[in-house]
């Protein structure tokens, strides 16, 4: 997990946080939350990529860990 505060929002984001939260196994990305300039806040789950509604860093980490837990239970 990496999360830091930038001086200004990245292009495509309404907040000043930059982050990349990654969970994978055997070189395969299973869950990832990140924000890329121009693409905004995203949630990657398996092969799916979808917008993520960022609210707070605490909620971001909680959502990420919930996805990891759910994946590990299956």
C-alpha positions as CSV (number, residue, x, y, z in Angstrom):
1,X,0.0,0.0,0.0
2,X,1.2,3.5,-0.8
3,X,-0.8,6.6,-0.1
4,X,0.5,10.2,0.0
5,X,-0.8,13.7,-0.2
6,X,0.0,15.8,-3.2
7,X,0.0,19.7,-3.4
8,X,-3.0,19.6,-5.8
9,X,-5.4,17.0,-7.1
10,X,-4.3,14.7,-9.9
11,X,-6.0,15.2,-13.2
12,X,-9.3,13.2,-13.0
13,X,-9.5,13.3,-9.2
14,X,-11.3,15.7,-6.9
15,X,-8.9,15.2,-4.0
16,X,-5.2,15.6,-3.4
17,X,-4.4,12.0,-2.4
18,X,-2.3,9.7,-4.7
19,X,-2.5,6.0,-3.9
20,X,-1.9,2.5,-5.0
21,X,-3.2,-0.4,-2.9
22,X,-2.3,-3.8,-4.4
23,X,-2.9,-7.4,-3.6
24,X,-1.7,-10.2,-5.8
25,X,-0.4,-13.7,-5.9
26,X,2.1,-15.5,-8.3
27,X,2.6,-12.3,-10.3
28,X,-1.2,-11.9,-10.9
29,X,-3.0,-8.7,-9.7
30,X,-6.1,-9.8,-7.8
31,X,-7.2,-6.5,-6.2
32,X,-5.9,-3.0,-6.8
33,X,-7.2,0.4,-5.9
34,X,-5.3,3.3,-7.6
35,X,-5.7,6.7,-9.2
36,X,-4.1,7.6,-12.5
37,X,-3.9,11.0,-14.0
38,X,-6.7,11.3,-16.5
39,X,-8.4,8.1,-15.4
40,X,-9.2,9.1,-11.8
41,X,-10.0,6.7,-9.0
42,X,-10.3,3.1,-10.0
43,X,-10.9,-0.3,-8.4
44,X,-9.5,-3.4,-10.2
45,X,-10.9,-6.7,-9.1
46,X,-9.8,-9.6,-11.1
47,X,-10.3,-8.7,-14.7
48,X,-12.7,-5.9,-14.0
49,X,-11.8,-2.2,-13.8
50,X,-14.4,0.2,-12.5
51,X,-14.6,3.7,-11.1
52,X,-14.1,4.0,-7.3
53,X,-15.8,6.8,-5.3
54,X,-13.0,8.1,-3.0
55,X,-14.2,9.7,0.2
56,X,-11.4,9.4,2.8
57,X,-8.1,7.5,3.1
58,X,-9.6,5.4,6.0
59,X,-12.6,4.3,3.8
60,X,-10.2,3.6,0.9
61,X,-8.1,1.2,3.1
62,X,-11.3,-0.4,4.6
63,X,-12.8,-1.0,1.2
64,X,-9.6,-2.5,-0.1
65,X,-9.1,-4.8,2.9
66,X,-12.7,-5.9,2.6
67,X,-12.2,-6.9,-1.0
68,X,-9.0,-8.8,-0.1
69,X,-10.7,-10.6,2.8
70,X,-13.7,-11.6,0.5
71,X,-11.3,-12.9,-2.1
72,X,-9.3,-14.9,0.4
73,X,-12.4,-16.6,1.7
74,X,-13.3,-18.0,-1.7
